[in-house]
């Protein structure tokens, strides 16, 4: 018989003909002849949705033994391989499925995303960004805010905007909706100009009008002020402020033509950049930023960017080509983002290479600040236009997102809960999305009788319909529980530093909450998951567990830890504690890129704490960098405890949605297809998948 039936089929049943049509859903049809293969496929889908990836792979392989050319089974086998990090094998399965079953746009797009990420990727480095959305301060007679001067991005996708003209600090969510308006409490702000975030969610605010620096809590209330002293300590028109990792503050003091450094407690330390008897100095200081151990101060009178060390010693003057009227400076990786008149430039301070990211089309635009938000959108403040613009990379317009429907929980069917992973074209998580950013549709079957030529014809139509009672039940926050795997190296080198291992695990375990989950994976010759839970036993076993061996297996330990985290519900993270090695001699055919893909495709962050003073392997640094983790020493003064807060603040682009299904489950044997789309401004992505309800 023909293997693939047409999606529009007619079955004559006595006087009735049954006609089935499919619309809006391009995923391959569930059309498996073999009863055994159909059952293996059903069990494989359910295992996949429970995070049992190796089991699902075996079941899909077994189903293909009976139905070797079924595109739906092949596409799901590709999903299972992809989540296990075997991207090349996944692509081969998807290519075969598309060759057998015809075009499926969502699958083709996802395969292309994987290929692009494995290759050179999309290069937007030389292309200006495009405006995707605007936040207008003035709309007709309605004045929402006036004259924005500064943009500061938060990890959750929101941004803080300082509005000089309306004396306030505003918080906008990822969609540009105003969520908080802060005016300083009883004291109020007086021409606020810029801010520097504080670790507790508050910020330090430069107030141009009152010649002071204000310390504010997370609600914007002023809790302390400084800079109002006498003599050298008195500020005059402070504009821009930056804060280093130790809490020291650097302020551009426009009225005094200088920059000032304050201690973490607000105590005046010294001024720098002021003209002396030999001349020179800052003429019209504006933006200020820290990159590495250097302080960069924009000087509009140059125009130039002056470079100082942390002690205020002048090192050099930078004059990038085209610089005309530099204002606010922010840092993006190793680059400086400079708002310069009507444009925004990215400047490499070492080579002075300049990339123009944006040139405003409005005549006379005065851009004072620009910063990349958590989703790599460029947010720009136009002072004179009272306008905030959101710009995106050209390659992401109307597409470019990776949207993946992960695990699906049908235990309360017809109530369905699904995990949705959203990332950009480079694999970075897209954070801060709200319910309105998602649209879920499902394949629903309906029947109607029509009289055609004197005969009753029963039409059975499968159509994609928007789901009922849809809601976003879980968006990432700092309160989400952690799902943490301690991966402890069992080598002779690490064994000699067992006391440091105990200290590291003990410090971090002390920061875990009752809702968090912790497991211990020992990277021995035969890695093992030796403990689950937080307490003295975890710390004891971490210090002294399986015997040390020179042939300890880093790769197998990572896979064991990742598979153990795959079925969890918290933020998944692996913390490696060891000598800084991946023991490459034991990797065999395991590719580091496959380990990175395993972690990245499951939203697992990988951090490393290296024992002693040894430099970590380049391979370990590569894994850490590719998964958004950090690399630190066990002998750092702060210890391991701060890592817990970092993990809680991290985002993985993971969302959980719920809806009431209208699909007929066929007593648990019908494959129920659905599609999920995510949108933000002019960017979007889509996935098509399905599930089985419980047998009944």
LUMKOL-820099 format. One record per residue (C-alpha): x, y, z. Coordinates in steps of 0.05 Angstrom, whole numbers, padded with zeros to 5 digits, always signed. Example, Ala and Ser with C-alpha at 12.3 -4.5 7.8 and 13.67 -1.06 7.14 Angstrom:
REM residues 2
+00246-00090+00156/+00273-00021+00143/
//
This chain:
REM residues 696
+00000+00000+00000/+00022+00072-00009/+00062+00090+00053/+00039+00162+00060/-00035+00176+00052/-00057+00243+00026/-00079+00291+00081/-00145+00301+00045/-00176+00231+00043/-00245+00204+00027/-00273+00140+00056/-00341+00116+00030/-00381+00086+00087/-00450+00062+00062/-00486+00127+00045/-00434+00170+00080/-00366+00191+00058/-00315+00213+00111/-00270+00270+00088/-00211+00294+00129/-00176+00359+00117/-00115+00388+00153/-00103+00462+00158/-00052+00507+00190/-00010+00450+00218/+00048+00427+00175/+00077+00374+00221/+00079+00303+00194/+00015+00263+00203/+00011+00208+00255/+00002+00152+00204/+00037+00089+00232/+00013+00022+00206/+00049-00024+00254/+00015-00033+00321/+00083-00046+00354/+00115+00015+00323/+00055+00058+00342/+00061+00036+00415/+00136+00046+00417/+00126+00116+00387/+00074+00133+00440/+00118+00110+00496/+00177+00147+00465/+00139+00212+00463/+00118+00204+00536/+00189+00187+00558/+00215+00249+00522/+00164+00293+00557/+00186+00264+00624/+00259+00282+00611/+00281+00209+00600/+00319+00224+00536/+00360+00161+00529/+00298+00118+00539/+00259+00158+00487/+00316+00150+00437/+00315+00074+00444/+00239+00072+00436/+00241+00115+00373/+00297+00072+00344/+00255+00010+00358/+00194+00042+00325/+00236+00056+00263/+00256-00017+00259/+00183-00031+00239/+00168+00035+00204/+00235+00054+00174/+00208+00110+00130/+00160+00145+00177/+00177+00220+00178/+00142+00234+00244/+00183+00181+00282/+00246+00207+00248/+00231+00278+00268/+00221+00258+00341/+00285+00216+00340/+00320+00279+00317/+00290+00317+00376/+00316+00265+00425/+00386+00266+00395/+00386+00342+00395/+00370+00346+00469/+00427+00296+00483/+00477+00340+00446/+00485+00298+00384/+00467+00353+00336/+00498+00323+00273/+00457+00259+00283/+00395+00300+00296/+00404+00339+00232/+00412+00274+00193/+00346+00248+00221/+00310+00313+00205/+00338+00316+00135/+00313+00245+00122/+00245+00261+00152/+00237+00322+00106/+00259+00282+00045/+00207+00229+00060/+00149+00271+00086/+00155+00336+00048/+00166+00407+00072/+00151+00426+00144/+00169+00500+00154/+00178+00497+00229/+00225+00437+00226/+00264+00466+00167/+00273+00531+00206/+00296+00495+00268/+00346+00452+00229/+00373+00514+00195/+00381+00547+00263/+00422+00488+00288/+00465+00488+00225/+00477+00563+00230/+00497+00559+00303/+00545+00501+00288/+00576+00541+00231/+00597+00612+00226/+00529+00641+00246/+00497+00704+00221/+00545+00763+00216/+00510+00828+00232/+00574+00862+00256/+00578+00910+00198/+00503+00925+00191/+00464+00979+00227/+00408+00957+00272/+00336+00971+00254/+00282+01004+00296/+00233+00952+00321/+00193+00992+00371/+00187+01061+00404/+00165+01086+00472/+00140+01157+00464/+00145+01205+00522/+00094+01252+00492/+00032+01227+00456/-00011+01286+00434/-00029+01322+00498/-00009+01263+00541/+00060+01271+00571/+00084+01204+00598/+00156+01226+00611/+00203+01280+00586/+00275+01282+00562/+00306+01214+00576/+00380+01216+00591/+00400+01146+00612/+00383+01073+00598/+00403+01016+00645/+00387+00943+00628/+00367+00889+00679/+00377+00814+00676/+00302+00801+00671/+00296+00838+00605/+00268+00903+00634/+00303+00970+00630/+00308+01031+00675/+00303+01098+00641/+00323+01164+00675/+00276+01220+00654/+00312+01287+00665/+00253+01330+00643/+00200+01297+00688/+00245+01283+00749/+00235+01208+00752/+00263+01139+00739/+00219+01092+00698/+00219+01017+00692/+00195+00986+00626/+00185+00912+00616/+00210+00874+00556/+00149+00896+00515/+00160+00969+00530/+00103+00973+00580/+00112+01020+00639/+00113+00979+00703/+00141+01028+00754/+00148+01103+00761/+00197+01126+00815/+00204+01197+00839/+00248+01192+00900/+00196+01190+00956/+00185+01251+00999/+00250+01284+00980/+00241+01274+00905/+00291+01277+00849/+00320+01342+00822/+00338+01335+00748/+00363+01263+00752/+00413+01247+00697/+00441+01176+00702/+00445+01117+00749/+00487+01057+00768/+00452+00993+00792/+00466+00965+00861/+00468+00890+00877/+00406+00894+00922/+00363+00921+00865/+00371+00994+00884/+00413+01045+00847/+00458+01105+00855/+00430+01166+00819/+00467+01229+00795/+00422+01290+00805/+00444+01347+00762/+00397+01398+00791/+00415+01389+00864/+00489+01376+00854/+00487+01310+00891/+00490+01234+00886/+00430+01197+00916/+00429+01125+00940/+00360+01095+00926/+00327+01030+00945/+00294+00983+00895/+00230+01025+00899/+00268+01089+00881/+00264+01120+00951/+00325+01162+00970/+00360+01131+01029/+00425+01172+01030/+00458+01230+00993/+00530+01254+00984/+00570+01302+00942/+00541+01364+00977/+00604+01379+01018/+00650+01439+01015/+00711+01454+00973/+00736+01397+00929/+00682+01351+00955/+00625+01393+00927/+00596+01371+00860/+00570+01420+00808/+00523+01390+00756/+00541+01316+00761/+00517+01279+00699/+00542+01208+00690/+00559+01156+00744/+00592+01087+00740/+00604+01035+00794/+00659+00982+00797/+00654+00912+00825/+00681+00935+00892/+00629+00989+00900/+00671+01050+00883/+00635+01105+00845/+00662+01148+00788/+00624+01212+00770/+00631+01261+00713/+00626+01329+00747/+00607+01374+00689/+00606+01441+00725/+00676+01431+00753/+00705+01402+00689/+00731+01340+00724/+00715+01269+00746/+00709+01247+00819/+00718+01180+00854/+00677+01163+00916/+00684+01103+00963/+00629+01051+00972/+00605+01091+01032/+00599+01156+00993/+00664+01185+01021/+00700+01233+00974/+00767+01203+00953/+00797+01247+00899/+00784+01285+00835/+00818+01271+00768/+00821+01298+00698/+00822+01370+00720/+00866+01420+00684/+00931+01438+00719/+00986+01489+00708/+01010+01451+00647/+00941+01455+00616/+00901+01397+00588/+00847+01365+00629/+00773+01353+00615/+00737+01410+00582/+00665+01384+00580/+00664+01315+00613/+00603+01273+00598/+00597+01197+00595/+00639+01154+00642/+00649+01078+00642/+00695+01024+00669/+00725+00969+00627/+00775+00924+00659/+00819+00967+00705/+00810+01030+00664/+00763+01089+00669/+00738+01120+00604/+00711+01191+00605/+00680+01224+00544/+00700+01296+00533/+00654+01335+00485/+00704+01392+00480/+00755+01347+00446/+00718+01310+00422/+00755+01251+00453/+00751+01194+00502/+00802+01203+00558/+00831+01141+00592/+00851+01138+00666/+00872+01084+00714/+00833+01070+00777/+00877+01119+00815/+00859+01176+00768/+00925+01178+00730/+00915+01200+00657/+00940+01147+00609/+00919+01168+00539/+00869+01204+00495/+00827+01165+00445/+00800+01200+00383/+00761+01149+00343/+00746+01167+00271/+00680+01205+00265/+00672+01222+00339/+00635+01288+00343/+00595+01299+00407/+00603+01239+00455/+00553+01232+00512/+00534+01170+00551/+00581+01110+00550/+00562+01038+00568/+00602+00974+00562/+00586+00915+00517/+00635+00859+00527/+00702+00889+00508/+00671+00948+00471/+00648+01017+00490/+00578+01038+00467/+00579+01113+00456/+00519+01157+00443/+00547+01210+00396/+00499+01263+00372/+00448+01228+00327/+00481+01161+00326/+00507+01103+00368/+00577+01075+00358/+00611+01012+00384/+00685+01027+00395/+00741+00978+00408/+00787+01017+00454/+00848+00977+00436/+00844+00984+00360/+00797+01044+00356/+00755+01004+00306/+00686+01037+00301/+00620+01004+00283/+00560+01048+00273/+00501+01011+00305/+00449+01064+00293/+00440+01131+00258/+00375+01166+00274/+00332+01186+00215/+00304+01245+00255/+00336+01312+00240/+00372+01341+00300/+00367+01279+00343/+00406+01282+00408/+00420+01213+00433/+00448+01213+00504/+00450+01139+00522/+00447+01070+00492/+00451+01000+00522/+00438+00929+00501/+00383+00897+00541/+00384+00824+00565/+00357+00801+00497/+00411+00839+00457/+00362+00892+00434/+00394+00961+00432/+00354+01012+00473/+00368+01085+00458/+00347+01149+00493/+00333+01211+00450/+00335+01272+00496/+00303+01326+00452/+00250+01280+00422/+00230+01251+00490/+00233+01183+00457/+00261+01114+00473/+00275+01069+00415/+00286+00993+00413/+00330+00968+00357/+00344+00896+00335/+00394+00862+00290/+00371+00858+00217/+00377+00782+00216/+00325+00774+00271/+00269+00814+00239/+00206+00772+00232/+00243+00708+00248/+00310+00688+00277/+00285+00661+00343/+00291+00589+00365/+00226+00568+00398/+00223+00497+00423/+00167+00461+00458/+00202+00418+00510/+00170+00373+00561/+00094+00367+00563/+00054+00346+00625/-00013+00313+00609/-00025+00281+00676/-00087+00325+00686/-00112+00321+00614/-00151+00358+00585/-00109+00409+00624/-00041+00410+00589/+00023+00442+00614/+00082+00452+00567/+00153+00478+00575/+00173+00529+00522/+00246+00546+00509/+00259+00612+00473/+00328+00633+00448/+00357+00680+00396/+00395+00661+00333/+00459+00653+00373/+00428+00608+00426/+00424+00662+00480/+00360+00658+00522/+00304+00707+00508/+00280+00731+00576/+00223+00772+00606/+00167+00750+00559/+00096+00756+00584/+00032+00718+00568/+00016+00764+00510/+00082+00744+00476/+00057+00673+00464/+00004+00642+00420/-00013+00568+00424/-00057+00530+00375/-00076+00457+00374/-00100+00408+00322/-00174+00396+00336/-00219+00347+00300/-00292+00364+00285/-00346+00331+00242/-00405+00357+00203/-00455+00326+00156/-00468+00358+00088/-00515+00337+00033/-00478+00334-00033/-00514+00308-00095/-00566+00272-00053/-00515+00238-00010/-00497+00252+00063/-00424+00267+00068/-00391+00268+00136/-00333+00317+00137/-00281+00305+00190/-00238+00367+00190/-00174+00376+00229/-00161+00449+00240/-00113+00490+00282/-00151+00529+00334/-00128+00576+00388/-00127+00541+00455/-00177+00556+00510/-00159+00583+00579/-00087+00595+00559/-00042+00623+00612/+00032+00633+00627/+00039+00597+00693/+00113+00603+00704/+00161+00656+00679/+00232+00656+00706/+00248+00696+00769/+00300+00700+00823/+00254+00659+00868/+00255+00597+00824/+00286+00536+00858/+00355+00514+00837/+00369+00445+00809/+00443+00439+00823/+00492+00382+00808/+00559+00384+00843/+00608+00351+00795/+00669+00334+00838/+00733+00311+00805/+00764+00247+00832/+00836+00254+00809/+00900+00249+00850/+00909+00324+00841/+00840+00340+00868/+00846+00289+00924/+00905+00328+00952/+00860+00389+00958/+00800+00353+00990/+00796+00406+01045/+00783+00459+00992/+00731+00416+00959/+00696+00409+01027/+00698+00485+01037/+00671+00501+00968/+00613+00452+00971/+00598+00471+01043/+00596+00546+01028/+00549+00538+00969/+00506+00485+01003/+00497+00534+01061/+00463+00583+01012/+00413+00532+00985/+00340+00534+01005/+00292+00479+01025/+00260+00484+00956/+00326+00473+00920/+00350+00405+00896/+00423+00384+00900/+00457+00321+00874/+00529+00298+00878/+00562+00267+00816/+00632+00240+00826/+00677+00243+00765/+00715+00179+00779/+00738+00124+00732/+00665+00102+00733/+00625+00165+00748/+00567+00156+00796/+00510+00197+00825/+00526+00184+00898/+00480+00230+00936/+00417+00272+00931/+00398+00324+00983/+00428+00382+01021/+00463+00371+01087/+00525+00344+01122/+00525+00280+01081/+00532+00319+01016/+00592+00357+01043/+00624+00295+01072/+00617+00254+01009/+00641+00312+00966/+00707+00313+01004/+00717+00238+01010/+00680+00192+00963/+00700+00145+00906/+00774+00128+00898/+00817+00177+00859/+00841+00152+00791/+00884+00181+00735/+00833+00156+00684/+00775+00194+00715/+00721+00212+00665/+00699+00284+00658/+00655+00271+00597/+00615+00214+00627/+00606+00253+00692/+00577+00313+00653/+00529+00268+00616/+00507+00234+00680/+00496+00301+00714/+00458+00329+00654/+00412+00268+00648/+00397+00272+00722/+00378+00346+00715/+00335+00335+00653/+00275+00311+00693/+00280+00367+00745/+00236+00429+00749/+00284+00481+00778/+00339+00522+00744/+00389+00468+00721/+00462+00481+00736/+00526+00440+00741/+00582+00463+00787/+00649+00430+00771/+00698+00428+00830/+00766+00403+00811/+00837+00416+00786/+00815+00454+00724/+00823+00395+00677/+00774+00357+00632/+00824+00299+00627/+00825+00301+00552/+00864+00236+00547/+00801+00198+00568/+00752+00234+00522/+00760+00185+00465/+00710+00201+00411/+00671+00249+00455/+00674+00319+00425/+00674+00379+00471/+00624+00411+00423/+00575+00354+00438/+00581+00366+00513/+00568+00440+00502/+00508+00424+00459/+00482+00376+00512/+00484+00430+00564/+00460+00487+00520/+00402+00449+00489/+00376+00432+00558/+00386+00502+00587/+00439+00477+00636/+00490+00528+00660/+00560+00503+00674/+00604+00538+00727/+00673+00517+00750/+00712+00528+00814/+00784+00509+00805/+00821+00483+00866/+00889+00511+00885/+00928+00558+00840/+00928+00518+00776/+00907+00550+00711/+00846+00517+00681/+00849+00479+00615/+00826+00518+00554/+00774+00464+00543/+00743+00477+00611/+00742+00552+00597/+00708+00538+00531/+00651+00498+00563/+00641+00551+00617/+00639+00607+00566/+00592+00572+00518/+00540+00558+00572/+00539+00626+00606/+00576+00603+00668/+00633+00631+00708/+00704+00608+00723/+00734+00623+00791/+00785+00600+00841/+00770+00564+00906/+00817+00614+00940/+00779+00677+00921/+00765+00719+00984/+00689+00719+00971/+00687+00643+00970/+00634+00603+00933/+00573+00630+00969/+00559+00688+00921/+00549+00638+00864/+00481+00618+00892/+00454+00688+00882/+00483+00690+00811/+00449+00625+00794/+00383+00650+00820/+00389+00714+00780/+00407+00677+00716/+00356+00666+00661/+00350+00606+00614/+00294+00629+00568/+00248+00576+00599/+00173+00587+00605/+00115+00543+00625/+00046+00551+00594/-00020+00517+00608/-00085+00509+00569/-00150+00469+00567/-00147+00423+00508/-00207+00413+00462/-00175+00355+00424/-00203+00285+00427/-00150+00240+00457/-00175+00174+00430/-00171+00143+00500/-00098+00164+00502/-00077+00135+00435/-00085+00196+00389/-00025+00239+00375/-00048+00309+00392/-00010+00362+00353/+00000+00434+00375/+00041+00494+00354/+00071+00549+00397/+00093+00617+00373/+00131+00671+00410/+00134+00744+00389/+00170+00807+00411/+00169+00871+00370/+00188+00847+00300/+00220+00781+00322/+00187+00713+00326/+00195+00638+00325/+00150+00577+00321/+00152+00503+00337/+00103+00447+00320/+00101+00384+00362/+00051+00340+00399/+00036+00293+00457/-00005+00234+00480/-00056+00239+00536/-00055+00184+00590/-00088+00119+00571/-00159+00110+00596/
//
